[in-house]
Amino acid sequence: MKSTKYSQLSIQALLRKVTAADVFRALGIGEDGIEETADAYKTHCLFHPEGGTYSLVSEKATSATYCLDLTCRLSRLNEGGGNIFEFYALAKGISYDEALEDWAERANVPLELKGEDETGGERDISYFQNVEVARFVHRGEEDGETVLEPAHLAVDGEEVTGRGIVVPVSRLPALLDHYPSDLYRSMFLYDLTDKETIDTEYRRGQLYMLGNYYAVFQAKTSAEIVHAINQAIDLVERLNKDYDIPFEAMSVYYSYKLIEVEVDYTVFGVTPRRDLDRVYGAMTRMLVELAGDGEDVTEYTQLKQEAYGYDFLTAVPGSCVSLKGREVYKIRLPYNLFKKTSYQRLHELSQRKPELSEKPLTDRVRKQARLLFERAVRDVEGEGKVEEHETIASLYYRGTESEDLLTTADELAKTLFKRLFSENRLILRTPSAHLNRVLGGGFYPGNLYLVAGFPGAGTTTFSLWLTMHIAQEHSIPCVFVSLQTGIEELFQRALAAIGGISLSEISAKRLNPADLYSDSDFHRRTFAAFEEFQKLMGNVTILEGTRIADMSHMRKLVEDLKRRTLEKNGTSNVFVVIDSLQLLLAQIKAGTESMNAYDQETLTSHLKALARELDVTMYVTVEYYAEHHSFSTRLETGNRELKELYQSSQFADAVAILSPQGCHLSNLIDYYQSAFSGTPQEESAQRITERLHEAEEKLAKCKECREHNSVFTVLDIIKNRGGTTSKVLFISHRGIADFEPVEYAEPADGV
């Protein structure tokens, strides 16, 4: 739960004043039903009080309150895990803010309202109650266009000519009594009360708005008014038919030469946002474009596209427009009545002052209407974000009917320059500084990386560890295609790595799930890791099963993820991990009529092409059925597996072999001593071997490393088109499925 009203600082002050025991007692639990330990308060769970155990726990340090029974509503897996006031709100069936207010009064602690810095991207709708008001009088027409002249307006001692005063929307009826003619208001509601601040926030891109969707039809002549009426009717009918918007959620306003259609913002699921004016404009453009797709085409010639602005003004419903010799009121009609009313009758109705009651908002979001709104949001947020990889993809990787397939480098120069320095084409840094240097900064979009390993070497765990770090570091989508390991096992390894929890301890608890309730320390550590997992893995998609053998399915998924991340943060890379190449090949063959349609080399060529076309990073594991310890710089005589690895990975940009080394680094030390003996790098190699000996000693003395069954693991980069080959060192904490970089080589070493 989150408070929509009160600052986090004042909530923390209240938490310091109130204990879980106070809350338990307020809920009718007696002193004999509360147990206090050094780090928590415990009692019977209110949602299932039967049984002899105190399953409801409230931690003193964090105030996290939850039930140890995973099936309970108050379990961390469900609604539990919040602070004591969130628990109180659930128990009493009230809102979080009401719970805070209750306990603030009990504890005599003042609650402070949120500042702007705490509201982030969410704003409380209840604060959006202010509109700008203005006065303009009719001064004739030029070329059929109405000419308006600013007029005097005074509200509560504030005076302007024209526009510039912001008032609560509830003040409009009183203002209309005082200024019955030529009174205007903004289409949008604000949570600010000062016009200058509103304008400043809009220029900064920080102005939040709320308001109904609207479309304005304008006419210069009586004939055009008839066209405008018909176009408004067509728009309302399409919104009802194509987007499931009920007629009662739409209103039609008529005034002098203007027809306005308004749709309750609630049917779109709209909340206050900074670019709502532009989103509504995009929605209208989409509706206009879609109108031309069918057989019965309606051209919205009278639509006023320039009406979409944060400060667009419209006459207040019920107000009078003063024309020479006559008065015309702005009237509102329900759509069913508007559709049956002729232009002449509309004109007659506008001659009389209307009695307008407040119209309630529709209380249900319509799915199709929401999808239209979301499309418009994507259109607005994606403006100006050109993906240069599309040029390359269209030229070299996608089918085309054009016979002109030759494009010279000078014609591509602008595209190539943009790609080279584009902020969108994110280079993905790894946790290892050594690996980043070797790869030229990290994993590049458009590249294919192969990591081979003997079964049991840890390629799956290493790949999962890299994926979690990249997802956290760069906040980009990551896809982990798991063909070797079930998603439950991956989750177990991730939980162990995040929480530093022994895999053997998790396995023991799996054998006896009841221990999860009785062992409060394990429960706390596990759920802390679980909550961190949820945050960390929000950008990670894990796939398993036969559907992933369909390359078209994988392409569609990656394209969708690219689009989402581009709209969200302007970057377009996706990190795709396939574990493993041989198993993917086997599944593809199983689903292909021709068993010989694919081999390992062909599959890597397809994956490389996919990486280039979509401009994403492809990372693939490979089963390598040979021990790899010598770190020879040349192909070992008779090493058939190594030769096959080189041959099948011709399309890869970099190839590495993951090789566990145990608790000693003699193989790596021997490599540096022999490979650089008698060369200018011999002195640097000597320094490196000294650091490797120090790493051995450190591992031998590390108590936690012994507990976690830790060993050295080398990532031997044997091919690298983007840089040098090298031996990157890690400690594999096998007991907790985690890796730790060992930075034994420095840039100055030159080896």
N, C-alpha and C positions, 0 to 999 in steps of 0.2 A: 504494500500500500504506500501511496505517497500523499502527503498533505498538499492540497491545492491552494492553501491559504497561508500557512505559517512557516516561518523560517526554520531552517535546520538547527541553527544555534539555540533558538528558544526551545525547540523540542529536546535538544540535548540537555539543556538546563533543567527541564521538567523530568527527564529520565534520571538525572542525578538526585532529584529530590524524592522520587517515588520508587519503592522497591516492588519486586514481584510479589512479596508477601502481602504488601498493602493491597495489591490488585486482587490476589486470591481471596483475601478476607472480604473485600468489597463484593465479591461474587458469591459470598455465603459459605466459604470454606473455613472451617474452624481451625484454631491453633493446632489441635492434635492431628489435623489432616495435612499439615505443612511440614516438610522436612528441609532443614537448611544444612548444606555442606559448605566446604571451603570455597567452592567455585560456582554453586548453583542453588536455586530453590526448586523443590520437587513436590508434586502433589498428584492426586488422582486426576486423570483427564476428564474434563467436563463433558466431553462428547462421547465417552464410553467409560463411565465411572466404575463399572463392575470390575472385579479382579482385585488382587491383593498388592499389585505393584504400583509404585508412583511413576507413571509413564510420562507425565507432563513435566518438562524441564524448562527452567528459565535461567540462562547463564548470567552470572553477575557481571562479568567483564563486558559482554556485548549486548545484554538484555534480550538476546535471541530466545524466543519462547516457542516450544514445539513438543509434539508427542513422539515418543520413540516407536510407536506402532506405525509402520509404514502405510497401513491401510486406513489410518485415521485421517479425518479432514484436517487436523492440526499437524500432520506430519510435514516435514520439510518438502516432501515430494508433492504435497498438495498446497494448502493455504498457510501452513505453519512456517516458523522460522523468522517471523518479524519480531519487532520489539513488544514490550508488555502492553503498550497501548493499542497496537494492532491486534494482539490477542484479545484484549478487552473489547474492541470493536466487534470482532467475530463472535465472541461469547454473548454480547448484548444485542447483536443484530443492528448495529448503528454504523455510521460512517466513521472513518479514521479521524476526520476533523472534529466530529462530535465527541469522540472519545478523548481527544486532546483537550477540548474545551471543558469537558466534565472534570478531568483530573487537574487541569490548570486552576479551576475554581476550588477544588478540594485542597490542593497543595498551596494555594495562594501564590502561584507563579504566573507572571504575565506572559502571554504569547505575542510575539511580534509577527506582523505580516511579512511575507516574502518580499525581498528586494528584486529589482529587475534581473540582477545577475544570477538569481536562483531559479528563475522561471525557465531558463533554457529555451528549448523549442516548443514547450507546452505552456499555454496560457489558460487561465480559468475563464470559461465563457461568461460567468456571472459578472466579470469586471467590464465586459464590452457593452457599455450602456450609454456611450457618448456619441453625439453626431455633431458635425459642423452645420451651422445655420447661416443663411445669407438672405439678402433681399436684392432683387433685380426687377426693374419695371420695364414694360414693353414700350419701345420707342419706334415702332414701325418695322418695315421689312426692306431688305435689299436683295434683289435677285431671288425673291422667294424665301430668303433666310430671315428668321426673326432676329431683330436687333434688340439686345437687352442693355440696360444702363444701370450701373450700381446705384442703390438707394440706401438711405439711412436705416441703421438697425442698432438698437440699444437693448442690452440685457444685463440686469443687475449692475448697472453703473458702467458697464463696458460698452463702448460705442465704436462702430465701424461704418464705413461706406462700402456696401457690397458684401464681402465675405470676411471670415476671420474669427468668429466666435464659436466656441465649442460648449455644448450644453448636454445634460442628460436627456436621453430620448423621451423620458417621461415628462419633460417640460414642454414638448411640442404642442399639446392641446392648449396650454395656457398661452404660449406664444402665438398660436393661431387665433386665439380670441383677441389678442392685442394687435396682431398684424394679419388681418383676415385675407389680405391680398399680397401677391408677389413674394411669398415666403418659400425659400428653398432649403433643402437639407442634403447632406452627403448620402450616397447610396450605402456606404459602409459605416459600421460601428467601430469605435476605437476604445482602448482602455486608457487613453491619455486624455487630458483635459485642456491642453493648450495647443492652439493652431501652429504656433511656431515650432513647438516640439514635434508635432506630427509631421510637419514638412521636413524637419531636420532628420528625424528617424527614417523617413522614406528615402531621403537622399543617401543615408548610410546603409540602406537595405535592411533596416531593423524595425520597420513599422509593421506591427501585427494588425490584421483587420478581420472583421467578421461581417457577414451580410448575405442576403439572399442572392441567388443567381438572377440575372436580369438580361433582357434584350430590349433595345429601344428601336422603334420604327418611326422614322421621321418623314413628313410629307411637306411639299411646297404648295401643292394645289389640291383641290377637292378630289380630283381624279386619283391623285397619288394616295390620298387618304384611304380610298376604297382598296387600292393595291396593298397598302400597309395593313389594313384590317385582315385581308385574305392571307397575307404572309404571316401575320401573328397567329391566325387560326391554324395554319399549316404547321407552324413551329410547335404549338401546344399539342396538336394531334400526334406529331412525331415523338415528342417527349413522352407522351402517354403510351403510344404503341410500341416504340422501340426501346424505351428505357424504363417502362413500368412505373412511371410517375403518375400518381392519381390526380385527377382533375382538381380535387379539393386542395391539393398542395400548390396549385397555381392560381394566380390572380392576374387580371388584366386591368390596367389603368388607362383612362382616356383623358386627354386634355387637348388644348389647342394645337392641332397638327402633330401630335405625338401620341403614340401607343406604346405602352410599356408592359412587357410580360415579366412577372416575378415568380420565382419558384423557391419554395422553402429550402433553406440551406441544409436542413436536417435530412432531407431525402438523399442527399449526396454524402452524408456523414462528414460534413465540413466542420473543422475546428479552426480556431484562430490561426492564421498563418501570414507570413510576410508578403507573399506574392499573389494574394487572392485575386486582385484585380487582373493580373496577367493570366492567371489560370482561367478565370471566367472568359476572358477574351479568347483564349485558346479553345475553350469549349465551344464558343460560338463559331469560331473558324471551322472547327471539326464538323459541327452540325451543318454549316453551309456547304462544306466540301462533300459530306455524305449525302446531302440532298440531291446532288447531281449524279449519284450512282444508279438511281432507279429509273424506271420508265417514266413515271410522272414527276418531271423535274420542276421544282419550284425555285425560281431565282429570287433571292432575298435582296431585291434592288433598293428597298427602303430601309434596310438595316443600318443603324448608325454604329459602325465599327469603332469609331473613336470614343465611344462612350465608356470604354473600360480604362478607368484611371482611379487611383486611390481617392482623388478629390472631386470626382464627378458629382455634379449637383443635379437634383431633380426637384420639381415642385412638391411641396408637402401635400399629401392626399387631403382633399377637402379645401385646399386654399384656392384663391381666385386669381386668375390672370387678367389684369386690367387691360382691355383693348379699347380703342377709340369708340366710345358710344355704347360699349357692351361689356359684360363680364362673363368669363368662361371658367368653370370650376374643374378641378381635377377629380374625377370620379373613379371608383373601383367597382368592378363587376365580377362576380364569379364566372368562370369560363362558360358554363352551360348557358348562362343568360347572355353573355357577350356574343356567343356564336349565333344566337337567334336575333340579335339586335341589328337593325340597319344603320347605316351611317347617319341618316336623317334623325333616327330615334336617339342615337348616341349624342348627336348635337343638341337635341332637345333636353336630354337628361343633364347635360353639362351646363345648362342655363340655370339650374337650381342648385342651391347649396346642399351637398349630400350629408347624410347622417352616417358616419363611418365608425363602426365599432372595431375594437381590436381583434385581429384575426389570429387565432392560435396556430402554432407551428405543428406540422405533421410530426409524429413522434417515432416514425420507423424509417430506417435507412433502406433504400431500394437497391438491390444488388447491381442491376444494370446501370442505374444512375451513378452508383459509386464507381463502377468500372469506367464510365465516361469521364468522371472527375479525375480518376487516377491516370488515365491516358493524357488528359490535359496537363496534369502535374508533370508527367514525364516529358511532355513536349516543352514545357517552360523550363524545367531544370536541365534539359539537354541542349538548350539553345547555345550555339557557339562552340560546342564541344565536338570538334571535327576529329574523327579517327583517321589518321593518315594511313593506317595499315589497310584501310579499305581500298586505297589506290593500288597497293601492291597485290592484295588479294584478288581484285578484279582483273588485273593484268596477267597474273601468272598462275593463279590457282583456281579460278572459277571459269566454267564454260561460258563462251561468248559466241554470238553469231557473227561478230565482226571478223573480217579477213585480215584486218590490219593488226597483227600481233606484235609488231616491232615498235618499241619505244626506246629512244636513245636516252643515254644517261643525262644529257643536258636538259631534256624535257622533264626528267624526274628529279632534277636537282633540288627544286623547292621542297618536294615531298620528302626526299632523302634527308635534307637538312633539318626539316621539322621533326622527322622520326628520330634523328640522332640526338636532338636536344629536347624532345618532348617530355613534359612532366607527366603526361598520361601514361607513357611507356615505362612503368615503374621497374627498376632493377631491384630484385628481391634479395636483401641482405640476409645472411645466415647468422647464427650465434657465434660462428668461428671466424675470427679476424683473418686467420691464415687461409681458410677456404675462400673467403671473400677476395683476398688479394690474388689468389691463384685464378679465380674465375673472372677477374677484372671488375670486381665490385659486388658480385653476387650472381644470382640466376637471372638470365636475360629473357624478355619476351621474344617469342619466335624461335627459341632454341629447344633442342631435345637433349636431355641429360640421362645417361644410363648408369645405374649403380648395381654392380654385380656382387654376388656373395654366395659362398658355400651354404647349403641349408643349415640353419642354426647360427649363422654368423651375426644375425641381428638386423638384416636389411629392412624388415617390416617395422621393427621398433624404431630404428634410426630414421626411417622415412616418416613415421608418425610424429616423432619428436621434431623433425624439421618442419613438418606441416603446421604443428601447433605454434611454433615460434614465428613462422612467417605470417600466419593468420593474426597473431597478436601484434607483431611489429608493424605490419603494413595495413591491417584492416581491409584485406582484399579477400574475395571468395577463393576458397581452396576446395578442390574435389579429390577425395581419397577413394580410388577404385580398389576395393579389397577383394582379391580372388583367392588369397592364401588363408586369410584369417576372418572369422565371423565378426560381425559388428559388436557382439557382446564382449569378445575377447579384446578387441581394440579399445572398447570403453574401459575395460578393467585396466589395461596398460596405461591409458591416459589418466585414469583416476590415481593410479599408483605414482606416476611421474609427477603429476601436479601436486599431490598431497604428501609425497615422500613416504607413501604407505607401502609396506612390504607386500609383494604379490602373494607370498606364502601366507601372510596374515589374512589377506582378503579371501584366499582359497579356504582357509580354516573356518572363517565365518560363513562362507557359502555352504560348508558342510553342516553347520549348525546355525541357521539364521536367527535363532532366538538370542544368540550372543550379541547380536547387533543392538538389542534393546537393553541388555544387562550391562554391557561394556560401554559406559557413557563416554569414555575417552576415545575409543575407536569410533563410536557414533559421531562424536563432535568432529574428529579429524576427517572422517569420510564425507560428512555432509559439507564441511568447509571446502574440501576438494571438489565435491559435486557442484557446489555453487560457483566455484571458480571455473570448473569445466563448462558450465552453461554460458558464462561470460566469454570465455576463451574460444569456444567452439561455435559461436554464433555465426562465424563466417565459413564454417567447414561443412561440406556435404560428404557423407560417407555412403558409398554405393557397394552393393554386393548382389549376386544373382545373375541370371542369364540375360537380363535386359542390357547389361553393360557391354555385352559382346556385340551389340549393334552400334556401329560407329556413328550412324546417323542420329541415334538417341544421345550419344555422348556429345556430338556436335551441337545439337539443339540445346542441351543443358548448358554447355560452356557459353554459347552465344547469349543465352538468357542471363547468365550470371554476369557476363561482360556488360550487357546493357544496364543491368541494375547497378553495378558498381560505378559505371560511368555517370549515371544519373545521380548517384548518392554523393560521390566525392571527387568526380572528375578523373579518376584513374581507370584504366581499362584492362589491366593484366589479371589473369586468373592462373593460379598454381594448380596444375593437374598432376596427380600422382597415380600411377598404375602399378599395382603390386600383384602379379608379376607379368612380364612379357610372355613367357612360355604358356602360362595359364590362360591369358587373354587369347593367345593364338589358338590354343586347344578349344576354347569355347567358340571362337569364330568358325573354326573348321567344323565343329559339331553342328553349327547352324547353317553351313554352306553346302550346297549340293555337290560342288566340286571340292574334294578333299585336298586337292593340290592348288587351290586358288590362292592360298597364302603360305608363306614360309616366314621365318623370323626376320630375314632381311627385308622382305616385302612389307611386313607389318611395320618395321621401324621407318621405312620410307613413307608409309601412309601417316604415321604419327608425326613425323617431321613436317610433312606437307600441311597437316592439320594445325600444328604449332605456328607455321608461317602464315597460313591463311587467316587464322583467328588472332594471331599475334599474342599468343599465350605461352606460358612456360610449361613444358612437358617434362616430367621426371618419371622414369620407368625403372623398376627393379628387374634384375635378370638372375635366374638361377645359374650359378657357376660351379660346375662339379669338379673342382680341383682345389687343393690346399694352396694358399698363396702367402708365402712367407719370405721369399728371397729378395723381393723388391728389385729384381734385375732391370736394368734400363733397356735390355734387348730381349727379343723373344727367346724364351728358353727352348733349347733344342728338344724336340719331341713333345712339347706341351701342346697337345692337340686342342684342348679346351680353350687355351689362351688364343690360339690362332683363330679358332671359330668365333670367339668373342670379338676379335678385331674385325673379322670378315662380316659378321652379322650386324655390326654397329657402325657401318660405314657412314650412315646418314646422321649419326649422333654428333652433337657439337662437343660433348665431353663424355668420357667413359672413365669410371672409377671402380675399384674392387675394394669391398669392405672386408677387412681381415682382422679377426681377434688375435691378440698377441699374448694373452695371459697377463701375469703380473710383472713380466720382464720385457725389456725392449732391445734384447740382444740382436735381433734381426735388423731392426732399424739402425742401431748403432753400427753394426757391421757394414750396412749399406753406406752410411756417410763416411766411414773410415776408408772403405775400399774405392767407392766411386769417385772421391775427390782427392785421393792420395796423389801427390805430385802435381796438382793443378793449382792455379792462383786462388782457388776457393778452399784450399786445404785448411787454412787458419780458421775460416768461418765454420767449416765442417767440424773442426775440433771444439769450437765454442758450443756448437749444437749438441755434440755428443756429451759434453759436460752437463748441459741442461737436461738431456735425456736421463742421465744418471741421477740427477737431482729429482726428476719426476718419479723415477723408480723408488727412490728412498721415501719420498713424500707419500706415495701410494702405500708402501709397506707399513708406514707409521699411522696411517689413517684408520681410526677405529670404525668410523661410519662406512668406509669403503669395504672393510672386512665384513661388516654386517650386511652390506648390500651386494656381496659377492662381485665386487667391481674388478674389471680387467681393462687393460689397454686395448684399443681398437684403432687400426690405421685405415684411413680412406686413401687408397693409393690411386691417384689420378694418372692413368696411363695414356690418356689421349685428351687433348684440350686445344681446340681450334682457336679459342679466344684468349689463350695465355700459355702458361708453362705447365709442365707436369710437376707433381710434387707429392709428398706424403703428409697428409693432414692427420693429426693425432687427436684422439678423444679418449676419455675414460667412460666405459660402458658400465653403468650401475645396474647390473642385470636384475638385481633383486627388486628394484623399483621401476624398471623399464625406462630409465633416464640416461641421457648422455651429457657429458661435460667436456667442452673443448680444452685442449692443452696447448697453450700458445708457446711452443718451444722454438719456433723459427721467427726471426725478425726481418723486416724489410731490408735492413742493412747487411744481412748475411749473404744475400745474393746467390743462394743455392736452393 
